Amino acid sequence: MFLLAAGAGAVDAMVIAGFQVLTAAQTGNTILFAVALARGEWRTGLNSGVSVLGFVLGALAGSWMLVRAGWTVSRLLVLEILTLCGALALWML
């Protein structure tokens, strides 16, 4: 439990420092995106919009893999870890 909390905190810290989005609070990202769009500040809302879109697509893909493809939760978590590590490696370049 501690390692999951520490890992989530580390991901939050890295992403908010690099992209100015809230990784653990998609409600907040939705509000930031909506406010930016209402003000006509498309560039400001881009990071939050991409974050919300990524969350929705990830939830849909994960649900599909569990229900339709018959994956286990453990297998999905390994895929998530690998995906996050790959994204971090690309970001570090």
C-alpha positions as CSV (number, residue, x, y, z in Angstrom):
1,M,0.0,0.0,0.0
2,F,2.8,2.4,0.9
3,L,4.6,1.7,-2.4
4,L,1.5,2.4,-4.4
5,A,0.9,5.7,-2.5
6,A,4.6,6.7,-3.0
7,G,4.5,5.8,-6.7
8,A,1.3,7.8,-7.2
9,G,2.8,10.8,-5.4
10,A,5.9,10.7,-7.5
11,V,3.9,10.5,-10.8
12,D,1.8,13.5,-9.6
13,A,4.9,15.5,-8.7
14,M,6.6,14.9,-12.1
15,V,3.6,15.5,-14.2
16,I,2.5,18.7,-12.5
17,A,6.1,20.0,-12.7
18,G,6.3,19.2,-16.4
19,F,2.8,19.7,-17.8
20,Q,0.9,21.8,-15.2
21,V,-1.9,19.2,-15.0
22,L,-3.4,17.3,-12.1
23,T,-2.9,13.6,-12.7
24,A,-5.0,12.4,-9.8
25,A,-7.8,14.9,-10.1
26,Q,-9.5,14.7,-13.5
27,T,-12.4,16.8,-12.2
28,G,-9.9,19.6,-11.6
29,N,-8.5,19.1,-15.1
30,T,-12.0,19.2,-16.6
31,I,-12.7,22.5,-14.8
32,L,-9.4,24.0,-15.9
33,F,-10.1,22.9,-19.5
34,A,-13.7,24.4,-19.4
35,V,-12.5,27.7,-17.9
36,A,-9.8,28.1,-20.5
37,L,-12.2,27.3,-23.3
38,A,-14.8,29.8,-21.9
39,R,-12.1,32.5,-21.8
40,G,-11.0,31.6,-25.4
41,E,-7.5,30.6,-24.1
42,W,-7.1,27.4,-26.2
43,R,-3.4,27.0,-25.6
44,T,-3.9,27.3,-21.8
45,G,-6.5,24.6,-21.8
46,L,-4.6,22.2,-24.1
47,N,-2.7,20.3,-21.4
48,S,-5.8,19.8,-19.3
49,G,-7.8,18.7,-22.3
50,V,-5.2,16.2,-23.3
51,S,-5.1,14.9,-19.8
52,V,-8.9,14.4,-19.6
53,L,-8.9,12.8,-23.1
54,G,-6.1,10.4,-22.1
55,F,-7.9,9.5,-18.9
56,V,-11.2,8.7,-20.8
57,L,-9.4,6.7,-23.5
58,G,-7.4,4.8,-20.9
59,A,-10.6,4.0,-18.9
60,L,-12.3,2.8,-22.1
61,A,-9.3,0.7,-23.1
62,G,-8.9,-0.8,-19.7
63,S,-12.6,-1.7,-19.4
64,W,-12.6,-3.2,-22.8
65,M,-9.5,-5.3,-22.0
66,L,-11.1,-6.6,-18.7
67,V,-14.5,-7.3,-20.1
68,R,-14.1,-8.2,-23.8
69,A,-10.5,-9.5,-24.0
70,G,-10.5,-11.3,-20.6
71,W,-7.4,-9.7,-19.2
72,T,-6.7,-9.9,-15.5
73,V,-6.2,-6.8,-13.4
74,S,-2.6,-7.7,-12.7
75,R,-1.9,-7.9,-16.4
76,L,-3.5,-4.5,-16.9
77,L,-1.4,-2.9,-14.1
78,V,1.8,-4.3,-15.7
79,L,0.8,-2.7,-19.0
80,E,0.1,0.6,-17.2
81,I,3.5,0.6,-15.6
82,L,5.2,-0.2,-18.9
83,T,3.2,2.6,-20.6
84,L,4.0,5.1,-17.9
85,C,7.7,4.2,-18.0
86,G,7.8,4.6,-21.7
87,A,6.1,8.0,-21.6
88,L,8.5,9.1,-18.9
89,A,11.5,7.9,-21.0
90,L,10.2,9.9,-24.0
91,W,9.6,13.0,-21.9
92,M,13.1,12.8,-20.4
93,L,14.6,12.9,-24.0
